[in-house]
């Protein structure tokens, strides 16, 4: 699931995500004092009048569903994260948001802020919040983590507090309901209708359940953001709910089968995360510490793309294999996508993908099967370069040409 400004966004910009994925900068900075008064929520947050998009029927897999929705709270937070005249990731409403927030720094583009919110409030509670309630409770949810340090927290919290006050003063809710919500609702309905008719959605859920040993996946709410214009997606994890949700952009143009295929590839990737055992991750770490080429590729993956996950390469391989298995992409397209993902710095992903294609199915015990690749020499320190070049001719040379000068001695 992974984080930090532009490199963080590059983690999300997978080769196979054609329509739904992106980048933006973190413009957080210290600024003027906070407004004297933060709006006080009502006793019961007033729900925004949001037309209910058509929901697809439940699948046979633990009644798991994928439902696209608009959400005022998430969209307001996104606007405050990424607004800024130099930020091409931001979609404005006739320049009105940009003008209103011109003296307020952007809080910074990071999924941590959404995660903090979801630590205290469920998806259902957030969907019902009006803007005043969000402005009151959201800043108190923020805290430091492995990415957000004390200085970043202070500047971003200040930007959120001031930004929410500006949004309230300009009647952001009316602007959003009149200009953004109709487009969001239409696209949500289009996505939900197409998903309901696409058997690949249920099949992918079954594939992921198999990878995760049959666990209940819950549902998946996909919140479309009007203001997020760049190709990007956030996975939103909520400890208060078994559901797995996402925040992604309003698409430009009409929604068709290609959008669904792209989304399902993203869905397969994000939902596969958190499957690996400590033992499998240790095998990966040991290989990266003993193979000279893997030392270089891991440096690029972790430091340049900030994808500091010891299962990322396995997830990329599994998600692309699922996409091939379910007919979302061709086998050749899968090989090309894995070979070039993250600037071509995932050789283990390519080896695993090739092994899955030859195996022909999702293994019954995915962790044991992947561990076996290390034990039987399919993934072997000292032989990684020759292995990947035999799968994708020129892989090593492409990596060295692109990254060689940026890797420390």
N, C-alpha and C positions, 0 to 999 in steps of 0.2 A: 502497500500500500503503500519512509521516504522523502529532503526538503530545503529549499533556500533560494529564493529569487530566481534569476535566469537559469542557473543550472538545474534548480528544482523543476522548473517548467519543462526543460529539455527532457527530463525523465518521463514526463507525460506525453511528449511529442513523439510517440512511437510511429515507426514507418507505416504501419498498417492502418493508423487512424486517419482517414481521409477527410472526414467532415467534422468529427467531434473532438478535437484535441488542442496547447499553446504556450504563449510566453508573455511575461510582463515584468516590469521592474519594480523593485521596492524603493519607494521614494519617502519612506518614513523619516521624519526629522523632528527635533524639538521646535516648539513654536510658542505662540502667545498663550496667556493663561486660559484655563478652562472657563467655559461659561458659568455664570453665577448659579444657575439652577438647571438641574437635570430633570426632564419630564418624569412625573410620577405615574406609575401604571394604575389603571383602574383595578378594582377588586377582582374582576373577571375580565381578562383581556378580550377586547372586542375583535371578533374575527373580521378580516378583510372580506368584502363581498367578492369571492373568487368563484367563477363558474366552474363546476366540477367537470374535469375532462373525462371522456369515456374511458372506463377501466377495462382492461382485458380480463377474461375469465381466469380463474386459478388453474395452475397446471397440476399434474398428478404428483409433483415433487414437493411434498409437504405444503401444498397449497401456495407455493412461492409464486409471486407475481412481480412483474416489472411495470411500474406505472409512472408516466411522465406527469409532472405537476409544476405550476408556477408557485412562487412563495415570496411574498412581500419582504419578509425579514431577511432572507438570504440575499435577495436582490439589493436591498439597501446596504447591507454589509459589503457586498461585492462592489457597489458603486464607490463606497468610501475607501476600499482597498486600492482601486486601480484608476481612479480619475486622474487627470493631468493632461495638459495640452500635448505633451510629447509621447503620450502613451497610446499607441495605436491599438492596444487591446480593448480600449474603452469605447463603447457605443453610447452616444449621447442622445438626448431628445431635443432637437433643434438648438443645441448649444446651451440649454437652460441649466443642466446640472453643472457643467463645466464653469459657467459664469458664476453660479451661486457659490461654488466651492473654490473659487480661484485663489482665495487667501488661506485655504486650509491644505496642508500637505496630505498626500495620499498616505494611508496607513500602512500600505505594503501588501503585496500579493503573496499570501501564504495560507495553506490549508490549516495550519495550527489554530488560527483564530476561529475557524468554524468548529474544529475539534473541541476547543475550550468551551464554546457555547453548548455543544452537545454533551459535554460532561455533566451539565446541570439541568438541561431541558431536553425532553424527548422531541422527536420529529413532529408529533401531533401537537405538542404545546407550542412549538415554534411556528407552525403553520397558522395557528390561531392568534398570534401576537399582532397587535397594531404597532405602529411606528413608535409611539410614545413608550410602550412597554419595552420594546427592543432597546430603545435609547437608555432606558433606566437600568435594565438588567445585564445587557451585553458587556459593558466595560468591566463590571465586577467579575465576570467570568474569566477575564484574561489573566495569564500568569506566565512565568518563564518556563522554558523547557530546553531540550538539547539544542534547539535552533534559536528560539526567542530569548535573548539575554536581557539583563536588567535594563540596559540603555534602550534597546529596541522596544521592550515592553513599555517603558515610560513614554517614548515618543509616539508609538502607535496608539496607546491608550488615549493620550491627549488628542491625537488626530481624530480618533473615533468619537470622543465626547463632543468636540467642537463640530465635527462633521454632522453628527446626528442633530445637533441643535439647528444647524443651517437647513438640513432637510425638513425638519419640523416647521421652521419659519417660512419656508418656500412652499409648504403644502405638497410635499413629495408624494404623499399617498394618493392625492387626487391626480397628480401628473402621471403616476405609475398606472393607476387604474384606467385612466382615459387613453393613454398613449402606448403603454407597454403590455398590459394585461390581455387585450384582445389578440395581439400577435402571439403571445405566449400560449394562451388557451387554445388557439387554432392549431399551433404546432404540436402541443401536447395531445390533442385529440387525434391528429394525423398519426403521430408516433404510436399511440395506444391502439388505434384501429389496425395499423399494419403489423404491430407486434402480435396482436391477438390472432392474426391469420398466418403467422410464420411459425412453422413447427420447429425451426432451429432454436428458438428461445427456450422451449421446454427441454430440448435435447442438450443444450449447453448447460442448463441447470443440472441435468442428470449427470453430465460429464464432471462437473465441478463437485457434485456430491460424492461421486466415486473417488475423486482425488482426495477429498476431505473425509473419507471413510464413512460416508452416508449421513453426515450431520445435517440438521435442519437449517436451511439457508435463510429462512424467513422471507420477507419481501424485499423489493428494491424500489425505492422512490427515486426518480431521476428529476431533479429540480432544474428547470431551464432558467438561465439568467439572461435578461434582456441586455444588461450592461456589459457582459463579457463578450467581446467581439472576436478575440483571438481564438485559435484552435486550442482548447484546453479543457481539462476535466479534473475535478477534485473528488476523491473518495471520501465520504463523510461517515466516520465511525461513531456510533452512539452506544455507550455502555448501558444505557437504559432500555435498549431495544435490540432484538435479534436481527432486525432488518439491516441491510447493507445499502447505503444510499450514495448518490452522486450529485454533483453540481456541475453542469456544463452549459454551453452557450446556446443561445437562440441561433438557429441556422439561417443562413442567407438563402432565400429562395424557398421553393416548395419542398415537401418531404416525400421521398419515394423509397423504393427498395434499397437503393445504394446507401441511403442514410441509415436504414435499419441494419444492413450488413456491417457498416462501419461501427455503429453503436454496439452491436453484439460482440464484435472483436474487442472493443474497449471493455465491455462487461465481462467477457471471459478473462481478460487480463486482471482486472481489479478484483474479481471474485475469487481468483485462484490464490491470491496472496494469503499468507498466514497458514499455509498447509504444511510447511517443512518442519522436521524434527531437529532438535539440537544436534543429533548425531550426523544428519545429512549436512547441516551447515558447517560442522567441524571438518568434514571431509572437503568441503569447498574451500574453507579457510586454509587448510593444510596444503592443498594443491596450489593455491595462490601464493603461498609463502615459499614453495619449493621449486616452482617452474618460473624461469626467468621471463618468459613471454606473458604469463598470467600476472606476474607482478606489475607489468606495464599496463595491461588492460584493466586490471582492478584499480590501479591508480586513476586512470581516466574515468572509469565508471563512478568511483566514489568521489573524486576530487573535482572533476570537470562537469559531471552531470549530477553530482550530489545524490546519487542513488545508493545510499549507504545501507543496503539490504543484502544479506548473505544468501537470500533466496531469489533475488531478482532475475538472475540468468535462468533459473529453473522455471520461473513463472513465465518469462518471455517464450521459452521453448514450449511449455505446455499450452499456453494460450494460442500460440500460432498453430500448434498441432490441432487443437480443438477447432480452430477456424478452417483448417483444411478438411478435417473429418466431417464437419457439418456443412461443407460446401460454400463457405463464405469467401474463400480465396482458393486459388489453385495450389497444387503442391510446389510448382516452380516459384510462384509468387511468395509462398511461405519461406522457401529457402532464401530468396533474395531479401525478404523483409528481415529475417533474423540476422543475416550476414551484415546488413547495413544499420540495424537498430543501434541507437546511441553512438553513432559515428563509427560503427564497426568495432566496438570494444567488448563484445560478448562472445568469445570463442567457445566457452562451455555451453552457452545457450545453443549455438549452432551444432555442436556435437550431440547434445541431448535431443534436439529437434530431429536430427538425422536418425538417431537411434529409435525415436518414437515412430517415425515414418516406416522404418524397417520392421518394427514390432507390430504395427498395424492397429493398435488400440490403446486406450487408457489402461495402464496396468492395474490389477486388482489392489495391490499395495504399492502406491506410487513412491512413497518414501523408500521402501525396501528395494524397489526396482532401480531407482536412481542411485541409491547407495551401491548397488551391484555394479553400476557402470564404473565406479571407482575401483571396486574390488576386482573386476574382471579385466581391467586394463583399457576399457573403452575411453576413459578419461584418465590419462597417465602423465604425471609430471615428467617433463623432459621430452615429451612427444606431442605436445599440444600444437606447435606450429605446423608440423608435417600433417597432423590430423585435420586441422581446419583447412589447410590448403588443398587437401585431397577432396574435401567436401565443397568448398567454394574457392576456385582457383584465384590466386592473388590476394587472398584475405590478409595475410601477414604484411605484404608489401603495401597494400592500401592503408592498413593501420599505421605502419611506420611513416608513410608519406604524410598522413594527416596529423599524427600525434607525436612523432619522434622528437621534434624540437621542443615540445612542451613537457616532456617527462624528465624530472630531475635525475641526475646521475646517481 
